[in-house]
Amino acid sequence: MESQHLSTSDGTQLHVYTERSVGTCRGQILLVHGASEHGGRYEHLMHTFAEAGFFSVTPDLRGHGQSPGPRGHVTDYQRFLDDVDLLLRHMTMQSPHLPVFLYGHSMGGGIVANWLVTRSHPAVRAAILSAPWLLLANDPPAWKVRVYRWAARVLPAFTVPVKPPIDQLTHDVAVAHRYHDDPLIHHRISLRLAVQAYDAGQATLSAAQTCPIPVLLMHSPDDRITCATGSQRFADTAPFAEIQLYPGFAHELHNDTQWHEVSESVLHWLERHCAPVGAEQVK
């Protein structure tokens, strides 16, 4: 896995990881990670994609990992979508004839889902949403949402702790140890980001019927962080969406003990949506 920096329109230097395909490249995958983590945690998944002939890219989102910005904060949620646009332009400039697939997990899944119903790019063929933040498992009552909205206006950059029990994220002991020892995981989210991510999930569900491309949603019905009902609602409403449920899995499907089951399913789905001809090598 290689890394580089990509300059955004406001001068932010995003830290970006890339993994080149093994042999002839069949497509490109843009991965978007979840809240308070970073793109480096997806190295094993990117390697799996590379072995299957896919070039993959994942940034550390603003305020996350090795990208700059206050930890867990963004001035505007739309900045995340702007960065997706930037990365897509960069990827398609490098290899304009390859299809692009979006892959988002948790908050990253919410970002990708919101991008799908508000923006577009001709190279984007399909998308995968892993346990997306559309609805939370413990959805806050209306009064608490109102309090958060007020607080986010007064202290937008104020952060609150986000540290769920590790067994809600994964049942894999080795992954749990790495997560605990990872200095790039900050366990914080700002009031503004929390409110805007919540609102984006609601807006995405309301607009799911406008999603123009195939979407695979993956969720555990036992997820105690994001709610599988949100994924089911999106799948029921979006015209080209399907859902796969993984009972017994924790939130991070790609990091659980049976993650190969998930990756094999993803690769099979990508196979169905890849162009049969026109493959080229990513430069």
Phi and psi in degrees as GROMACS dihedral restraints (atoms count N, CA, C in turn):
[ dihedral_restraints ]
;  ai    aj    ak    al  type     phi  dphi    fc
    3     4     5     6     1  -107.2    20    10
    4     5     6     7     1   166.2    20    10
    6     7     8     9     1  -139.7    20    10
    7     8     9    10     1   155.6    20    10
    9    10    11    12     1  -154.7    20    10
   10    11    12    13     1   178.1    20    10
   12    13    14    15     1  -119.9    20    10
   13    14    15    16     1   140.9    20    10
   15    16    17    18     1  -124.9    20    10
   16    17    18    19     1   127.4    20    10
   18    19    20    21     1   -86.7    20    10
   19    20    21    22     1   128.6    20    10
   21    22    23    24     1   -89.1    20    10
   22    23    24    25     1   175.7    20    10
   24    25    26    27     1   -63.8    20    10
   25    26    27    28     1   -25.8    20    10
   27    28    29    30     1   -98.3    20    10
   28    29    30    31     1    11.1    20    10
   30    31    32    33     1    89.4    20    10
   31    32    33    34     1    -1.9    20    10
   33    34    35    36     1   -66.7    20    10
   34    35    36    37     1   133.2    20    10
   36    37    38    39     1   -96.6    20    10
   37    38    39    40     1    95.7    20    10
   39    40    41    42     1   -72.4    20    10
   40    41    42    43     1   133.5    20    10
   42    43    44    45     1   -83.4    20    10
   43    44    45    46     1   124.5    20    10
   45    46    47    48     1  -127.0    20    10
   46    47    48    49     1   130.6    20    10
   48    49    50    51     1   -98.8    20    10
   49    50    51    52     1   143.6    20    10
   51    52    53    54     1  -133.8    20    10
   52    53    54    55     1   150.1    20    10
   54    55    56    57     1  -136.1    20    10
   55    56    57    58     1   117.1    20    10
   57    58    59    60     1   -77.1    20    10
   58    59    60    61     1   149.1    20    10
   60    61    62    63     1   -70.6    20    10
   61    62    63    64     1   153.7    20    10
   63    64    65    66     1   -88.0    20    10
   64    65    66    67     1   116.6    20    10
   66    67    68    69     1    78.2    20    10
   67    68    69    70     1  -149.6    20    10
   69    70    71    72     1   -68.4    20    10
   70    71    72    73     1   131.7    20    10
   72    73    74    75     1   -86.2    20    10
   73    74    75    76     1   133.2    20    10
   75    76    77    78     1  -104.3    20    10
   76    77    78    79     1   -16.1    20    10
   78    79    80    81     1   179.2    20    10
   79    80    81    82     1   172.1    20    10
   81    82    83    84     1  -121.0    20    10
   82    83    84    85     1   145.2    20    10
   84    85    86    87     1  -125.5    20    10
   85    86    87    88     1   126.2    20    10
   87    88    89    90     1  -104.2    20    10
   88    89    90    91     1   114.1    20    10
   90    91    92    93     1   -99.2    20    10
   91    92    93    94     1   140.4    20    10
   93    94    95    96     1  -124.6    20    10
   94    95    96    97     1   120.3    20    10
   96    97    98    99     1   -80.7    20    10
   97    98    99   100     1   177.3    20    10
   99   100   101   102     1   -93.3    20    10
  100   101   102   103     1  -176.2    20    10
  102   103   104   105     1   -67.3    20    10
  103   104   105   106     1   140.4    20    10
  105   106   107   108     1    63.6    20    10
  106   107   108   109     1     8.4    20    10
  108   109   110   111     1  -112.5    20    10
  109   110   111   112     1  -152.3    20    10
  111   112   113   114     1  -159.7    20    10
  112   113   114   115     1   166.0    20    10
  114   115   116   117     1   -66.2    20    10
  115   116   117   118     1   -25.1    20    10
  117   118   119   120     1   -62.4    20    10
  118   119   120   121     1   -20.5    20    10
  120   121   122   123     1   -73.7    20    10
  121   122   123   124     1    -3.9    20    10
  123   124   125   126     1  -105.9    20    10
  124   125   126   127     1    15.1    20    10
  126   127   128   129     1   -58.8    20    10
  127   128   129   130     1   -43.3    20    10
  129   130   131   132     1   -64.6    20    10
  130   131   132   133     1   -35.7    20    10
  132   133   134   135     1   -71.5    20    10
  133   134   135   136     1   -40.5    20    10
  135   136   137   138     1   -63.6    20    10
  136   137   138   139     1   -37.4    20    10
  138   139   140   141     1   -65.2    20    10
  139   140   141   142     1   -39.6    20    10
  141   142   143   144     1   -61.5    20    10
  142   143   144   145     1   -42.8    20    10
  144   145   146   147     1   -64.3    20    10
  145   146   147   148     1   -40.2    20    10
  147   148   149   150     1   -61.2    20    10
  148   149   150   151     1   -42.9    20    10
  150   151   152   153     1   -62.5    20    10
  151   152   153   154     1   -27.4    20    10
  153   154   155   156     1   -91.0    20    10
  154   155   156   157     1     1.8    20    10
  156   157   158   159     1    96.3    20    10
  157   158   159   160     1    24.3    20    10
  159   160   161   162     1  -117.6    20    10
  160   161   162   163     1   134.9    20    10
  162   163   164   165     1   -85.6    20    10
  163   164   165   166     1   131.5    20    10
  165   166   167   168     1  -127.4    20    10
  166   167   168   169     1   149.8    20    10
  168   169   170   171     1  -134.1    20    10
  169   170   171   172     1   135.2    20    10
  171   172   173   174     1  -143.9    20    10
  172   173   174   175     1   128.6    20    10
  174   175   176   177     1   -90.5    20    10
  175   176   177   178     1   159.1    20    10
  177   178   179   180     1   -83.2    20    10
  178   179   180   181     1   116.7    20    10
  180   181   182   183     1   -59.6    20    10
  181   182   183   184     1   158.7    20    10
  183   184   185   186     1   -50.9    20    10
  184   185   186   187     1   135.6    20    10
  186   187   188   189     1    74.3    20    10
  187   188   189   190     1    14.2    20    10
  189   190   191   192     1  -136.9    20    10
  190   191   192   193     1   152.2    20    10
  192   193   194   195     1    54.9    20    10
  193   194   195   196     1  -129.9    20    10
  195   196   197   198     1   -97.8    20    10
  196   197   198   199     1     7.0    20    10
  198   199   200   201     1   -83.3    20    10
  199   200   201   202     1   149.3    20    10
  201   202   203   204     1   -74.8    20    10
  202   203   204   205     1   171.4    20    10
  204   205   206   207     1   116.3    20    10
  205   206   207   208     1   154.0    20    10
  207   208   209   210     1   -55.4    20    10
  208   209   210   211     1   136.9    20    10
  210   211   212   213     1   -60.8    20    10
  211   212   213   214     1   125.7    20    10
  213   214   215   216     1    75.0    20    10
  214   215   216   217     1    15.3    20    10
  216   217   218   219     1  -129.5    20    10
  217   218   219   220     1   146.7    20    10
  219   220   221   222     1  -140.6    20    10
  220   221   222   223     1   142.1    20    10
  222   223   224   225     1   -66.5    20    10
  223   224   225   226     1   -29.5    20    10
  225   226   227   228     1  -155.2    20    10
  226   227   228   229     1   130.2    20    10
  228   229   230   231     1   -54.1    20    10
  229   230   231   232     1   -31.6    20    10
  231   232   233   234     1   -62.3    20    10
  232   233   234   235     1   -21.3    20    10
  234   235   236   237     1   -60.6    20    10
  235   236   237   238     1   -36.9    20    10
  237   238   239   240     1   -61.3    20    10
  238   239   240   241     1   -43.2    20    10
  240   241   242   243     1   -68.1    20    10
  241   242   243   244     1   -36.5    20    10
  243   244   245   246     1   -60.2    20    10
  244   245   246   247     1   -39.5    20    10
  246   247   248   249     1   -69.1    20    10
  247   248   249   250     1   -34.9    20    10
  249   250   251   252     1   -60.8    20    10
  250   251   252   253     1   -44.8    20    10
  252   253   254   255     1   -58.0    20    10
  253   254   255   256     1   -45.2    20    10
  255   256   257   258     1   -60.9    20    10
  256   257   258   259     1   -46.1    20    10
  258   259   260   261     1   -64.7    20    10
  259   260   261   262     1   -37.8    20    10
  261   262   263   264     1   -64.6    20    10
  262   263   264   265     1   -41.7    20    10
  264   265   266   267     1   -62.1    20    10
  265   266   267   268     1   -42.7    20    10
  267   268   269   270     1   -63.0    20    10
  268   269   270   271     1   -45.2    20    10
  270   271   272   273     1   -66.5    20    10
  271   272   273   274     1   -43.5    20    10
  273   274   275   276     1   -76.0    20    10
  274   275   276   277     1   -23.3    20    10
  276   277   278   279     1   -68.7    20    10
  277   278   279   280     1   -37.6    20    10
  279   280   281   282     1   -70.4    20    10
  280   281   282   283     1   -36.4    20    10
  282   283   284   285     1  -149.2    20    10
  283   284   285   286     1    82.2    20    10
  285   286   287   288     1   -69.7    20    10
  286   287   288   289     1   -16.9    20    10
  288   289   290   291     1   -98.4    20    10
  289   290   291   292     1    -0.8    20    10
  291   292   293   294     1   -91.9    20    10
  292   293   294   295     1   139.3    20    10
  294   295   296   297     1   -68.5    20    10
  295   296   297   298     1   151.3    20    10
  297   298   299   300     1  -115.8    20    10
  298   299   300   301     1   137.1    20    10
  300   301   302   303     1  -118.0    20    10
  301   302   303   304     1   134.4    20    10
  303   304   305   306     1   -94.9    20    10
  304   305   306   307     1   143.0    20    10
  306   307   308   309     1  -139.6    20    10
  307   308   309   310     1   117.6    20    10
  309   310   311   312     1  -128.3    20    10
  310   311   312   313     1   139.0    20    10
  312   313   314   315     1  -117.1    20    10
  313   314   315   316     1   135.2    20    10
  315   316   317   318     1    56.4    20    10
  316   317   318   319     1  -118.5    20    10
  318   319   320   321     1   -60.7    20    10
  319   320   321   322     1   -35.8    20    10
  321   322   323   324     1   -63.2    20    10
  322   323   324   325     1   -34.5    20    10
  324   325   326   327     1   -65.7    20    10
  325   326   327   328     1   -37.8    20    10
  327   328   329   330     1   -65.3    20    10
  328   329   330   331     1   -39.9    20    10
  330   331   332   333     1   -62.4    20    10
  331   332   333   334     1   -48.2    20    10
  333   334   335   336     1   -62.9    20    10
  334   335   336   337     1   -44.0    20    10
  336   337   338   339     1   -61.7    20    10
  337   338   339   340     1   -42.1    20    10
  339   340   341   342     1   -66.7    20    10
  340   341   342   343     1   -37.4    20    10
  342   343   344   345     1   -60.4    20    10
  343   344   345   346     1   -40.6    20    10
  345   346   347   348     1   -61.9    20    10
  346   347   348   349     1   -31.4    20    10
  348   349   350   351     1  -100.8    20    10
  349   350   351   352     1    -1.0    20    10
  351   352   353   354     1  -125.0    20    10
  352   353   354   355     1   -19.6    20    10
  354   355   356   357     1  -137.7    20    10
  355   356   357   358     1   177.5    20    10
  357   358   359   360     1  -159.4    20    10
  358   359   360   361     1   163.8    20    10
  360   361   362   363     1  -153.7    20    10
  361   362   363   364     1   132.7    20    10
  363   364   365   366     1   -61.9    20    10
  364   365   366   367     1   -22.5    20    10
  366   367   368   369     1   -82.3    20    10
  367   368   369   370     1   -16.5    20    10
  369   370   371   372     1   -75.2    20    10
  370   371   372   373     1   115.5    20    10
  372   373   374   375     1   -89.7    20    10
  373   374   375   376     1   -40.7    20    10
  375   376   377   378     1  -165.5    20    10
  376   377   378   379     1   173.9    20    10
  378   379   380   381     1  -143.8    20    10
  379   380   381   382     1   152.0    20    10
  381   382   383   384     1  -123.2    20    10
  382   383   384   385     1   127.3    20    10
  384   385   386   387     1  -115.9    20    10
  385   386   387   388     1   113.8    20    10
  387   388   389   390     1  -101.2    20    10
  388   389   390   391     1   113.9    20    10
  390   391   392   393     1    43.8    20    10
  391   392   393   394     1    52.1    20    10
  393   394   395   396     1   -67.0    20    10
  394   395   396   397     1   147.7    20    10
  396   397   398   399     1   -79.3    20    10
  397   398   399   400     1    86.3    20    10
  399   400   401   402     1  -107.9    20    10
  400   401   402   403     1   -45.4    20    10
  402   403   404   405     1  -131.3    20    10
  403   404   405   406     1   147.2    20    10
  405   406   407   408     1   -87.2    20    10
  406   407   408   409     1   150.7    20    10
  408   409   410   411     1   -62.0    20    10
  409   410   411   412     1   -38.7    20    10
  411   412   413   414     1  -110.4    20    10
  412   413   414   415     1    78.7    20    10
  414   415   416   417     1   -64.1    20    10
  415   416   417   418     1   126.7    20    10
  417   418   419   420     1   -68.6    20    10
  418   419   420   421     1   146.2    20    10
  420   421   422   423     1   -66.5    20    10
  421   422   423   424     1   162.0    20    10
  423   424   425   426     1   -58.3    20    10
  424   425   426   427     1   -38.4    20    10
  426   427   428   429     1   -65.1    20    10
  427   428   429   430     1   -36.9    20    10
  429   430   431   432     1   -70.0    20    10
  430   431   432   433     1   -36.7    20    10
  432   433   434   435     1   -61.9    20    10
  433   434   435   436     1   -41.3    20    10
  435   436   437   438     1   -63.0    20    10
  436   437   438   439     1   -40.7    20    10
  438   439   440   441     1   -63.4    20    10
  439   440   441   442     1   -44.6    20    10
  441   442   443   444     1   -62.9    20    10
  442   443   444   445     1   -39.7    20    10
  444   445   446   447     1   -61.8    20    10
  445   446   447   448     1   -44.6    20    10
  447   448   449   450     1   -63.3    20    10
  448   449   450   451     1   -46.6    20    10
  450   451   452   453     1   -63.6    20    10
  451   452   453   454     1   -36.7    20    10
  453   454   455   456     1   -67.9    20    10
  454   455   456   457     1   -28.1    20    10
  456   457   458   459     1   -73.9    20    10
  457   458   459   460     1   -36.4    20    10
  459   460   461   462     1   -81.0    20    10
  460   461   462   463     1   -44.9    20    10
  462   463   464   465     1  -130.9    20    10
  463   464   465   466     1    70.1    20    10
  465   466   467   468     1   -60.8    20    10
  466   467   468   469     1   -33.9    20    10
  468   469   470   471     1   -91.5    20    10
  469   470   471   472     1    -1.3    20    10
  471   472   473   474     1   -66.2    20    10
  472   473   474   475     1   129.8    20    10
  474   475   476   477     1  -105.0    20    10
  475   476   477   478     1   149.7    20    10
  477   478   479   480     1  -120.0    20    10
  478   479   480   481     1   152.2    20    10
  480   481   482   483     1   -69.3    20    10
  481   482   483   484     1   141.8    20    10
  483   484   485   486     1  -130.9    20    10
  484   485   486   487     1    95.7    20    10
  486   487   488   489     1  -143.2    20    10
  487   488   489   490     1    78.1    20    10
  489   490   491   492     1   -68.1    20    10
  490   491   492   493     1   155.8    20    10
  492   493   494   495     1   -54.2    20    10
  493   494   495   496     1   139.1    20    10
  495   496   497   498     1   -59.9    20    10
  496   497   498   499     1   -30.3    20    10
  498   499   500   501     1   -73.5    20    10
  499   500   501   502     1    -8.1    20    10
  501   502   503   504     1   -81.5    20    10
  502   503   504   505     1   -19.0    20    10
  504   505   506   507     1   -92.4    20    10
  505   506   507   508     1   -45.1    20    10
  507   508   509   510     1  -156.0    20    10
  508   509   510   511     1   153.3    20    10
  510   511   512   513     1  -102.4    20    10
  511   512   513   514     1     2.0    20    10
  513   514   515   516     1   -86.7    20    10
  514   515   516   517     1   117.3    20    10
  516   517   518   519     1   -62.9    20    10
  517   518   519   520     1   -41.3    20    10
  519   520   521   522     1   -64.4    20    10
  520   521   522   523     1   -42.4    20    10
  522   523   524   525     1   -63.1    20    10
  523   524   525   526     1   -41.1    20    10
  525   526   527   528     1   -60.7    20    10
  526   527   528   529     1   -42.3    20    10
  528   529   530   531     1   -64.5    20    10
  529   530   531   532     1   -43.6    20    10
  531   532   533   534     1   -63.6    20    10
  532   533   534   535     1   -39.6    20    10
  534   535   536   537     1   -62.4    20    10
  535   536   537   538     1   -45.3    20    10
  537   538   539   540     1   -62.8    20    10
  538   539   540   541     1   -35.5    20    10
  540   541   542   543     1   -93.6    20    10
  541   542   543   544     1    -0.3    20    10
  543   544   545   546     1   -79.1    20    10
  544   545   546   547     1   113.4    20    10
  546   547   548   549     1   -71.5    20    10
  547   548   549   550     1   -13.3    20    10
  549   550   551   552     1   -88.2    20    10
  550   551   552   553     1    -4.8    20    10
  552   553   554   555     1   -92.2    20    10
  553   554   555   556     1   123.9    20    10
  555   556   557   558     1  -108.6    20    10
  556   557   558   559     1   -12.8    20    10
  558   559   560   561     1    58.7    20    10
  559   560   561   562     1    34.9    20    10
  561   562   563   564     1  -135.4    20    10
  562   563   564   565     1   152.4    20    10
  564   565   566   567     1  -145.8    20    10
  565   566   567   568     1   137.4    20    10
  567   568   569   570     1   -78.9    20    10
  568   569   570   571     1   158.8    20    10
  570   571   572   573     1   -60.1    20    10
  571   572   573   574     1   -42.5    20    10
  573   574   575   576     1   -63.4    20    10
  574   575   576   577     1   -46.8    20    10
  576   577   578   579     1   -63.4    20    10
  577   578   579   580     1   -41.2    20    10
  579   580   581   582     1   -60.5    20    10
  580   581   582   583     1   -45.8    20    10
  582   583   584   585     1   -67.6    20    10
  583   584   585   586     1   -44.0    20    10
  585   586   587   588     1   -69.9    20    10
  586   587   588   589     1   -35.1    20    10
  588   589   590   591     1   -67.1    20    10
  589   590   591   592     1   -39.3    20    10
  591   592   593   594     1   -61.8    20    10
  592   593   594   595     1   -47.4    20    10
  594   595   596   597     1   -64.0    20    10
  595   596   597   598     1   -38.4    20    10
  597   598   599   600     1   -62.8    20    10
  598   599   600   601     1   -38.7    20    10
  600   601   602   603     1   -62.3    20    10
  601   602   603   604     1   -44.4    20    10
  603   604   605   606     1   -62.6    20    10
  604   605   606   607     1   -44.7    20    10
  606   607   608   609     1   -65.3    20    10
  607   608   609   610     1   -38.3    20    10
  609   610   611   612     1   -63.9    20    10
  610   611   612   613     1   -44.1    20    10
  612   613   614   615     1   -62.8    20    10
  613   614   615   616     1   -36.8    20    10
  615   616   617   618     1   -68.5    20    10
  616   617   618   619     1   -25.9    20    10
  618   619   620   621     1  -109.5    20    10
  619   620   621   622     1    10.9    20    10
  621   622   623   624     1   -57.6    20    10
  622   623   624   625     1   -30.5    20    10
  624   625   626   627     1   -65.8    20    10
  625   626   627   628     1   -14.2    20    10
  627   628   629   630     1   -91.0    20    10
  628   629   630   631     1    -3.9    20    10
  630   631   632   633     1   -64.7    20    10
  631   632   633   634     1   119.7    20    10
  633   634   635   636     1   -91.9    20    10
  634   635   636   637     1    -3.7    20    10
  636   637   638   639     1  -127.3    20    10
  637   638   639   640     1   164.4    20    10
  639   640   641   642     1   -63.6    20    10
  640   641   642   643     1   140.9    20    10
  642   643   644   645     1  -135.3    20    10
  643   644   645   646     1   132.5    20    10
  645   646   647   648     1  -106.0    20    10
  646   647   648   649     1   121.3    20    10
  648   649   650   651     1  -104.7    20    10
  649   650   651   652     1   136.3    20    10
  651   652   653   654     1  -128.2    20    10
  652   653   654   655     1   132.1    20    10
  654   655   656   657     1  -157.4    20    10
  655   656   657   658     1   148.5    20    10
  657   658   659   660     1   -92.8    20    10
  658   659   660   661     1   129.6    20    10
  660   661   662   663     1   -64.8    20    10
  661   662   663   664     1   -13.1    20    10
  663   664   665   666     1   -97.1    20    10
  664   665   666   667     1     6.6    20    10
  666   667   668   669     1   -60.8    20    10
  667   668   669   670     1   127.8    20    10
  669   670   671   672     1  -107.7    20    10
  670   671   672   673     1    13.4    20    10
  672   673   674   675     1  -114.1    20    10
  673   674   675   676     1   -59.4    20    10
  675   676   677   678     1  -109.3    20    10
  676   677   678   679     1   156.7    20    10
  678   679   680   681     1   -99.3    20    10
  679   680   681   682     1   127.4    20    10
  681   682   683   684     1   -63.8    20    10
  682   683   684   685     1   -22.2    20    10
  684   685   686   687     1   -60.9    20    10
  685   686   687   688     1   -36.7    20    10
  687   688   689   690     1   -62.4    20    10
  688   689   690   691     1   -43.8    20    10
  690   691   692   693     1   -63.8    20    10
  691   692   693   694     1   -40.7    20    10
  693   694   695   696     1   -64.0    20    10
  694   695   696   697     1   -41.0    20    10
  696   697   698   699     1   -62.5    20    10
  697   698   699   700     1   -42.5    20    10
  699   700   701   702     1   -63.2    20    10
  700   701   702   703     1   -45.3    20    10
  702   703   704   705     1   -63.6    20    10
  703   704   705   706     1   -34.9    20    10
  705   706   707   708     1   -73.3    20    10
  706   707   708   709     1   -23.7    20    10
  708   709   710   711     1  -101.8    20    10
  709   710   711   712     1   -42.3    20    10
  711   712   713   714     1   -67.2    20    10
  712   713   714   715     1   136.4    20    10
  714   715   716   717     1   -67.6    20    10
  715   716   717   718     1   -24.6    20    10
  717   718   719   720     1  -124.8    20    10
  718   719   720   721     1    33.5    20    10
  720   721   722   723     1  -107.0    20    10
  721   722   723   724     1   151.8    20    10
  723   724   725   726     1  -140.8    20    10
  724   725   726   727     1   157.8    20    10
  726   727   728   729     1  -127.8    20    10
  727   728   729   730     1   142.6    20    10
  729   730   731   732     1  -121.6    20    10
  730   731   732   733     1   126.5    20    10
  732   733   734   735     1  -103.8    20    10
  733   734   735   736     1   142.5    20    10
  735   736   737   738     1  -124.8    20    10
  736   737   738   739     1    81.1    20    10
  738   739   740   741     1   -59.1    20    10
  739   740   741   742     1   140.4    20    10
  741   742   743   744     1    87.8    20    10
  742   743   744   745     1   -14.7    20    10
  744   745   746   747     1   -77.2    20    10
  745   746   747   748     1   155.9    20    10
  747   748   749   750     1   -87.4    20    10
  748   749   750   751     1  -169.8    20    10
  750   751   752   753     1   -63.9    20    10
  751   752   753   754     1   -44.8    20    10
  753   754   755   756     1   -86.9    20    10
  754   755   756   757     1    86.1    20    10
  756   757   758   759     1   -56.4    20    10
  757   758   759   760     1   -38.9    20    10
  759   760   761   762     1   -76.7    20    10
  760   761   762   763     1    -5.5    20    10
  762   763   764   765     1  -120.4    20    10
  763   764   765   766     1     8.6    20    10
  765   766   767   768     1   -86.2    20    10
  766   767   768   769     1   173.8    20    10
  768   769   770   771     1   -62.1    20    10
  769   770   771   772     1   -30.2    20    10
  771   772   773   774     1  -105.8    20    10
  772   773   774   775     1    37.2    20    10
  774   775   776   777     1   -65.6    20    10
  775   776   777   778     1   -23.9    20    10
  777   778   779   780     1   -63.5    20    10
  778   779   780   781     1   -30.7    20    10
  780   781   782   783     1   -61.6    20    10
  781   782   783   784     1   -40.4    20    10
  783   784   785   786     1   -69.2    20    10
  784   785   786   787     1   -47.5    20    10
  786   787   788   789     1   -64.1    20    10
  787   788   789   790     1   -37.6    20    10
  789   790   791   792     1   -64.3    20    10
  790   791   792   793     1   -39.3    20    10
  792   793   794   795     1   -65.3    20    10
  793   794   795   796     1   -41.0    20    10
  795   796   797   798     1   -62.9    20    10
  796   797   798   799     1   -45.2    20    10
  798   799   800   801     1   -64.2    20    10
  799   800   801   802     1   -38.8    20    10
  801   802   803   804     1   -63.0    20    10
  802   803   804   805     1   -41.1    20    10
  804   805   806   807     1   -67.5    20    10
  805   806   807   808     1   -41.9    20    10
  807   808   809   810     1   -61.1    20    10
  808   809   810   811     1   -38.8    20    10
  810   811   812   813     1   -57.5    20    10
  811   812   813   814     1   -40.7    20    10
  813   814   815   816     1   -66.2    20    10
  814   815   816   817     1   -28.1    20    10
  816   817   818   819     1  -108.2    20    10
  817   818   819   820     1     6.5    20    10
  819   820   821   822     1   -85.9    20    10
  820   821   822   823     1   145.3    20    10
  822   823   824   825     1   -67.0    20    10
  823   824   825   826     1   136.0    20    10
  825   826   827   828     1   -73.3    20    10
  826   827   828   829     1   -18.2    20    10
  828   829   830   831     1  -131.0    20    10
  829   830   831   832     1   168.7    20    10
  831   832   833   834     1    89.0    20    10
  832   833   834   835     1    13.7    20    10
  834   835   836   837     1   -66.3    20    10
  835   836   837   838     1   146.9    20    10
  837   838   839   840     1  -145.4    20    10
  838   839   840   841     1   168.4    20    10
  840   841   842   843     1   -89.5    20    10
  841   842   843   844     1   128.7    20    10
  843   844   845   846     1   -68.1    20    10
  844   845   846   847     1   129.6    20    10
